[in-house]
Structure formats: C-alpha cells, structure tokens
Amino acid sequence: MPKIKTHSGAAKRFRITPTGKVKRSGAYAGHLLEHKSKDQKRNYKGSFEVSSGDRKNVKKMLGVG
C-alpha cells in the first residue's frame, strides 16, 4: 500500500500541536488593513484551533491519524 502524500496547501496553513490539536492562523489580516481599526487588527493576530467539524479532514490532508 503506498504512503499518503501530504497536501502541500494544507501543510502551509495548519500545524499539529503536541497534544494533537490542529492550529490555524486567523483570517482577514493579509491586506486591506488601512480602514480596519487597531483593535480589529490586534484581534486578527495569533493562532486558533480548527473547529471540530473540520479537524478530521485537516488531519487526513496532513497525513496524521
């Protein structure tokens, strides 16, 4: 049986934590920032956990479990 290839697009966007959670970066922080408030832009920073409904598919694309 051949190995499952990692989805290269998913590999750039998601990270698996040591406890098995899937982390992603926040949206809306890439461009068009000049009209957004400082509070909005500050809240876009950081990473977030992938929702439970998407976790299985993301892990499959990353070749984990």
C-alpha positions in Angstrom: 0.0 0.0 0.0 1.5 3.4 -0.9 2.0 6.1 1.6 -0.5 9.0 1.7 1.1 12.2 0.4 0.8 15.3 2.5 -1.5 18.0 0.9 1.1 20.8 0.4 -1.5 23.6 0.7 -2.7 22.3 4.0 0.8 21.8 5.3 1.4 25.5 4.8 -1.7 26.5 6.7 -2.1 24.1 9.6 0.1 22.9 12.4 -0.4 19.9 14.8 0.2 20.7 18.5 2.0 18.1 20.7 -1.4 17.2 22.2 -2.9 16.5 18.8 -4.9 19.7 18.3 -4.9 21.5 14.9 -3.9 25.1 14.9 -4.5 27.7 12.1 -3.8 31.3 11.6 -6.6 33.9 11.7 -8.3 35.3 8.6 -8.7 39.0 7.5 -5.2 40.0 8.4 -3.5 39.8 5.0 -4.5 43.0 3.2 -6.9 45.9 3.1 -5.8 46.9 6.6 -5.8 50.7 6.4 -9.6 51.0 7.0 -9.6 48.5 9.9 -9.3 49.7 13.5 -6.3 48.9 15.6 -8.5 46.7 17.9 -9.6 44.6 14.9 -6.1 44.2 13.6 -4.8 43.2 17.0 -7.5 40.6 17.4 -6.6 39.1 14.0 -3.1 38.1 15.4 -2.3 34.8 16.8 -3.5 31.3 16.1 -6.7 29.5 16.6 -7.9 25.9 16.9 -9.6 24.3 13.9 -13.3 23.6 14.5 -14.2 20.1 15.5 -16.1 19.5 12.2 -13.1 20.2 10.1 -10.4 18.6 12.3 -10.8 15.1 10.8 -10.4 16.3 7.2 -7.4 18.5 8.0 -5.6 15.7 9.8 -6.3 13.4 6.8 -4.7 16.0 4.5 -1.7 16.3 6.7 -1.3 12.5 6.9 -1.8 12.3 10.6 -4.2 9.8 12.1 
